[in-house]
């Protein structure tokens, strides 16, 4: 890991109210949650964190869910009260690991379209023969293949990714992490993603480390899944309820894995109602 004195990058919207903290998924950054955060910031203090190897946060020499949960926990300890923690995909696994290891830091937990299980390399979790393999390795390979030294415009990068990333929405999402330092001939392009480590340790991100013996989080948990996504299946429910016994599962129609981007209004209203229900009560 990098020096543990280094803090994760984050920004907070809202001046008063219960605290809510968001952690993003693979290839993301805290800013991905801006629309949702603005919708909550009138009566909540909403913090958007960049996880390690993403956004403005430090890079590390390995990918590890327990380590990431520890870094997020260090940020939560600086808060003046327990928080509601919201995590999507990779960030959802980080949030679950934190809840199981540091439940005193949380008022409640929201997990978005991921389960506490290991995902197969193929990506396939159904009997559907047309289901595509997990695209994340291909996404990384395509980003690493972009010749940053010869890149002139963001549109050129978009074109270079198109074959491996056919979805315009996903390409736009990935390109948020492509930045240019300076202008003119001295300005260079770079990825804010630690692509080398992400590619090497992608297998770790598919997994879910075994929690401490007997660990479970007894606070309120909202699970939000895309109805068109295969990341949360009926067979996952037993493990979810074993570790998180106070779980309510909501499936959002016409949404896949990126629920909050595909159905932002439904997502926001679902989270808002959950926050009203948990109020200021601590999760444990």
SVG drawing of the C-alpha trace seen along z (x, -y; Angstrom):
<svg xmlns="http://www.w3.org/2000/svg" viewBox="-40 -26 46 49">
<polyline fill="none" stroke="black" stroke-width="0.4" points="0.0,0.0 0.9,-3.6 1.7,-5.6 -1.3,-5.1 -1.0,-8.8 -2.4,-9.7 -6.1,-10.5 -8.7,-9.5 -9.9,-12.4 -13.4,-13.5 -15.8,-16.4 -18.9,-17.2 -22.2,-18.8 -24.7,-20.1 -24.1,-22.0 -26.5,-20.2 -28.3,-17.0 -27.3,-13.3 -24.1,-12.3 -24.2,-10.1 -21.0,-8.8 -20.9,-7.4 -18.2,-5.1 -18.1,-4.4 -17.4,-1.2 -14.5,-0.1 -13.2,-2.8 -15.3,-5.4 -14.8,-8.4 -16.7,-10.3 -18.0,-12.8 -20.1,-10.0 -22.5,-10.5 -22.9,-14.3 -26.4,-14.3 -27.6,-12.0 -25.7,-14.0 -27.2,-17.3 -30.6,-15.7 -29.9,-14.8 -27.8,-17.7 -30.7,-20.0 -31.1,-18.0 -28.0,-15.8 -24.3,-16.3 -23.1,-14.1 -19.5,-13.1 -18.3,-11.6 -15.0,-9.6 -12.5,-8.6 -11.3,-5.0 -7.6,-4.2 -6.2,-4.0 -9.1,-6.1 -9.8,-9.8 -7.7,-12.1 -6.9,-9.5 -3.5,-7.9 -2.4,-4.9 -1.4,-1.7 0.7,1.3 -2.1,3.8 -5.9,4.1 -7.4,5.5 -11.0,5.0 -10.0,5.2 -7.4,2.5 -9.8,0.3 -12.4,0.8 -9.8,-0.3 -9.0,-3.5 -12.7,-4.4 -13.2,-3.6 -10.4,-6.1 -12.4,-8.8 -15.6,-7.8 -13.9,-8.1 -13.4,-11.8 -17.2,-12.3 -19.0,-13.5 -21.7,-10.7 -22.4,-7.3 -23.0,-7.6 -25.1,-5.9 -22.7,-4.4 -23.7,-3.8 -21.5,-1.7 -21.9,-0.6 -20.3,2.6 -16.7,2.6 -17.6,-0.2 -20.5,2.0 -18.1,4.7 -15.9,2.2 -18.9,0.9 -20.0,4.5 -16.5,5.3 -16.5,2.1 -19.9,2.8 -18.8,6.3 -15.6,5.0 -16.5,1.6 -20.3,1.6 -20.0,-1.1 -19.2,-3.6 -22.5,-3.2 -26.0,-4.2 -27.2,-2.2 -25.9,-0.6 -26.9,-0.9 -25.5,1.7 -26.0,1.1 -26.0,4.0 -23.4,6.3 -23.6,9.4 -21.2,10.7 -19.9,13.4 -17.1,14.2 -18.0,13.5 -16.7,15.9 -14.1,14.8 -16.5,15.5 -19.0,13.0 -21.7,15.6 -24.1,16.0 -27.2,17.4 -28.0,20.2 -28.4,17.7 -26.0,18.7 -26.1,15.1 -24.9,13.5 -21.7,11.7 -18.5,12.4 -17.3,9.8 -16.1,6.8 -13.8,5.2 -10.5,6.8 -11.3,5.7 -12.0,2.2 -8.7,2.0 -6.8,3.4 -8.5,0.8 -7.6,-2.1 -4.0,-0.9 -3.8,-0.6 -4.6,-4.3 -1.4,-6.1 -1.5,-9.0 1.6,-10.6 0.0,-10.9 -3.5,-11.6 -4.8,-15.0 -8.4,-15.2 -10.9,-13.4 -12.9,-12.5 -9.9,-10.6 -9.8,-8.6 -13.5,-7.9 -13.0,-6.5 -10.1,-4.4 -12.3,-2.8 -15.3,-2.2 -14.6,1.3 -14.0,2.7 -16.6,0.4 -19.6,0.1 -21.8,-1.6 -21.7,-5.4 -22.7,-5.7 -19.9,-3.4 -17.3,-5.1 -18.3,-8.5 -18.0,-7.1 -14.5,-5.7 -13.3,-8.9 -14.1,-10.9 -10.9,-9.5 -8.8,-10.7 -7.4,-14.1 -4.9,-16.6 -2.3,-18.4 -1.6,-21.8 -2.3,-23.1 -0.3,-23.4 2.7,-21.3 3.6,-20.7 0.2,-19.4 0.0,-15.6 -2.8,-13.2 -3.0,-10.7 -5.5,-8.3 -6.4,-8.9 -6.9,-5.1 -4.0,-2.9 -4.6,-0.7 -1.5,1.5 -2.5,2.6 -6.2,2.8 -5.4,5.1 -3.1,7.3 -5.4,7.6 -8.7,7.8 -9.2,11.3 -9.2,9.8 -12.0,7.5 -14.1,10.4 -13.8,12.0 -15.2,11.2 -12.9,11.8 -14.2,14.0 -15.5,11.8 -14.2,12.4 -15.8,15.4 -19.3,14.7 -19.3,11.2 -22.6,9.7 -24.0,6.2 -27.4,5.9 -28.2,2.3 -30.7,1.5 -29.6,2.4 -31.1,1.3 -30.0,3.4 -30.7,1.8 -30.3,4.0 -31.0,3.4 -33.8,5.6 -31.7,6.3 -28.5,7.0 -27.2,10.4 -25.0,9.1 -27.6,9.9 -29.4,13.3 -32.0,15.1 -29.4,17.6 -27.4,14.8 -30.2,13.9 -29.3,16.5 -25.7,15.1 -26.9,11.6 -29.3,12.3 -26.8,14.3 -24.3,11.4 -26.9,8.6 -30.1,9.9 -32.0,6.5 -31.9,6.4 -34.6,5.0 -34.0,5.7 -35.4,3.4 -35.1,4.2 -35.3,1.2 -37.1,1.7 -35.4,0.9 -32.0,0.7 -28.8,2.7 -25.6,2.6 -25.3,-1.2 -28.7,-1.7 -28.0,-5.2 -27.1,-6.4 -29.8,-4.6 -32.7,-5.4 -31.4,-8.4 -34.9,-9.7 -36.1,-6.2 -32.7,-5.6 -32.8,-9.0 -36.3,-8.5 -35.6,-5.0 -32.5,-6.1 -34.4,-9.2 -37.2,-7.1 -34.7,-4.8 -32.8,-7.7 -36.1,-9.0 -36.9,-5.6 -33.5,-5.2 -33.5,-8.8 -30.7,-9.4 -30.8,-6.0 -27.3,-4.2 -27.1,-0.9 -25.9,1.0"/>
</svg>
